[in-house]
Amino acid sequence: MSGCIIPEGYTPRLNVYETQRAIEFIKRSFQKNLGSALNLKRVSAPLFVRTDTGLNDDLNGIERPVSFDVPAVDGAECQVVQSLAKWKRWALREYNFYEGKGLYTDMNAIRRDEPVLDNIHSVYVDQWDWEKVIAPRDRNVDYLKATVRAIVSAMADTQKTLQSVFPQLSILPQIQRDVSFVTSQELEDLWPDASAKERENNWVKDHPTTF
């Protein structure tokens, strides 16, 4: 990973075995907390889809999906998923999710054309995805903010439980439940001569949890 940065003098709090235990604990706990907070049920995501379904997301149209043919299905071409954005909406309808209910899944994908490989970008993707059925009346800022706060609470609850099981990690910064909401325009008004990233960095110095 050419852009991976390891701080000078860094020493891990857990050994390799304990790190794997902690990762498993986080995934299991956060899924439970997130599902409870947002009324979500877990579904299994596809590793690949048939190309002719149109369910694979082409992201910005430049990334090339990993493709292969399946002789046992009349030679159909399939693609490893790059994003579940389209599939999740299809699944909500296919599985008869109703208003106020949603799904979450653990997505695995390959992005062969990822331009930068660093601490948070990889050719291999392992991430949570979720989608929810909401009513037109809920398409507003207040509902969005309530959802964000619920996600943050799920993260904070997960961290609290994690640190009780792995006290070596208690030294890490605590996730602040008090969420600050700010728009890009508001940041530009505050720091008109700074770059977008500099404005964000300036804001989060005093607002650790920001949306």
Secondary structure in CASP SS format (residue, H / E / C, confidence):
PFRMAT SS
TARGET T0000
AUTHOR 0000-0000-0000
METHOD secondary structure of the structure
MODEL  1
M C 1.00
S C 1.00
G C 1.00
C C 1.00
I C 1.00
I C 1.00
P C 1.00
E C 1.00
G C 1.00
Y C 1.00
T C 1.00
P C 1.00
R C 1.00
L C 1.00
N C 1.00
V H 1.00
Y H 1.00
E H 1.00
T H 1.00
Q H 1.00
R H 1.00
A H 1.00
I H 1.00
E H 1.00
F H 1.00
I H 1.00
K H 1.00
R H 1.00
S H 1.00
F H 1.00
Q H 1.00
K H 1.00
N H 1.00
L H 1.00
G H 1.00
S H 1.00
A H 1.00
L H 1.00
N C 1.00
L E 1.00
K E 1.00
R E 1.00
V C 1.00
S C 1.00
A C 1.00
P C 1.00
L C 1.00
F E 1.00
V E 1.00
R E 1.00
T H 1.00
D H 1.00
T H 1.00
G C 1.00
L C 1.00
N C 1.00
D C 1.00
D C 1.00
L C 1.00
N C 1.00
G C 1.00
I C 1.00
E C 1.00
R C 1.00
P C 1.00
V C 1.00
S E 1.00
F E 1.00
D E 1.00
V E 1.00
P H 1.00
A H 1.00
V H 1.00
D C 1.00
G C 1.00
A E 1.00
E E 1.00
C E 1.00
Q E 1.00
V E 1.00
V C 1.00
Q C 1.00
S C 1.00
L C 1.00
A H 1.00
K H 1.00
W H 1.00
K H 1.00
R H 1.00
W H 1.00
A H 1.00
L H 1.00
R H 1.00
E H 1.00
Y C 1.00
N C 1.00
F C 1.00
Y C 1.00
E C 1.00
G C 1.00
K C 1.00
G E 1.00
L E 1.00
Y E 1.00
T E 1.00
D E 1.00
M E 1.00
N E 1.00
A E 1.00
I E 1.00
R C 1.00
R C 1.00
D C 1.00
E C 1.00
P C 1.00
V C 1.00
L C 1.00
D C 1.00
N C 1.00
I C 1.00
H C 1.00
S C 1.00
V C 1.00
Y E 1.00
V E 1.00
D E 1.00
Q E 1.00
W E 1.00
D E 1.00
W E 1.00
E E 1.00
K E 1.00
V C 1.00
I C 1.00
A C 1.00
P H 1.00
R H 1.00
D H 1.00
R C 1.00
N C 1.00
V H 1.00
D H 1.00
Y H 1.00
L H 1.00
K H 1.00
A H 1.00
T H 1.00
V H 1.00
R H 1.00
A H 1.00
I H 1.00
V H 1.00
S H 1.00
A H 1.00
M H 1.00
A H 1.00
D H 1.00
T H 1.00
Q H 1.00
K H 1.00
T H 1.00
L H 1.00
Q H 1.00
S H 1.00
V H 1.00
F C 1.00
P H 1.00
Q H 1.00
L H 1.00
S H 1.00
I H 1.00
L C 1.00
P C 1.00
Q C 1.00
I C 1.00
Q C 1.00
R C 1.00
D C 1.00
V C 1.00
S E 1.00
F C 1.00
V C 1.00
T C 1.00
S H 1.00
Q H 1.00
E H 1.00
L H 1.00
E H 1.00
D H 1.00
L H 1.00
W C 1.00
P C 1.00
D C 1.00
A C 1.00
S C 1.00
A H 1.00
K H 1.00
E H 1.00
R H 1.00
E H 1.00
N H 1.00
N H 1.00
W H 1.00
V H 1.00
K C 1.00
D C 1.00
H C 1.00
P C 1.00
T C 1.00
T E 1.00
F C 1.00
END
